[in-house]
Amino acid sequence: MQLTRKHFIALTAALVAGSAFAQGYPSKPITLVVPAAAGGTTDLAGRMLAQGLSTVVGQQVVVDNKSGGNGAIAAGIVKRAPADGYTLLMQYSGYHVISPHLMKQRQWELADFQPIANILSAPQIIVVRDDVPAKTLAELVAYAKANPGKLNYASSGNGSLQHVTGAMLEQQAGIKMVHVPYKGTGPALQDLLAGQVQLTFGTAPPFMQHIQGGKLRVLAVTGAERLQSLPDVPTTAQAGYPKLTPTSWFALFAPAAMPKDIATKLAADVQKVMADPAFKQKALEQGATADYQTPAQLGDKVKADYAEWANVIKASQIEAD
């Protein structure tokens, strides 16, 4: 198609306008939609980022918790929002690369969002109530084999990473437990503490105070290395299950149509926030790692994880509700 003088002028004007918009961005508060209830690692990542980003950009960043639908409610809100950089999504990897494989009717696609930056990365922990008669992963497996179907484990939803981790442990250890899905880690933790379920899987941050208080006990960590905040807890590989290694990431996304210059500015602002030693230390104390990744790096991670989890879900025969 021939580019006429009229088209050229219009294109130039649009580029200039977009650049000017990015230079003036943000000029009002930003809403950061979090697809989980308060109390989980997704919420922690959102609030840590919102606090630091508010200072860096000079505008308030408001966290808006919209749990439910394995992240579909929050994703739908951001997908439908104006692509102007004022409505963003703090996404959890389990929702972003696992849930789409389980949706009977997809309400969003990966193509609806563009990656901005990875914020936190964290392994899963296997955590039980203090009254569960197992102090090691081997003892938990032995108890489960002797009491098939007696152990109830909580997750943040059907098809969540916690659910998949539980299913993987059942397969690899040859045990049978009862899966109890919740609408987020916060509600799952409440019932774990209340004794409605006996164990769960998840990232460490929401459990730390209860672990330190003695109400919960960690049996293993799914990462390649032990957590700095839980130095005495072995990895799943050290506990005899080297293939049980699922990890989570928590990342910032924006509507796909948002101008690239705004995405570039946002990524740079996030990097400034995460360069703060206090940010990094808080993440470590909570059992996570401040793991900044560029839009391109995050995009590559999404593609790779999406393909990998498709195979895991098929092998585990996990289906949507």
Secondary structure, 3 states (H helix, E strand, C coil): CCCCHHHHHHHHHHHHHHHHHHHCCCCCCEEEEECCCCCCHHHHHHHHHHHHHHHHHCCCEEEEECCCHHHHHHHHHHHHCCCCCCEEEEEEHHHHHHHHHCCCCCCCCHHHEEEEEEEEEEECEEEEECCCCCCCHHHHHHHHHHCCCCCEEEECCCCCHHHHHHHHHHHHHCCCCEEEECCCHHHHHHHHHHCCCCEEEECCHHHHHHHHCCCEEEEEECCCCCECCECCCCECCCCCCCCCCCEEEEEEEEECCCCHHHHHHHHHHHHHHHCCHHHHHHHHHCCCEEEEECHHHHHHHHHHHHHHHHHHHHHHCCCCC
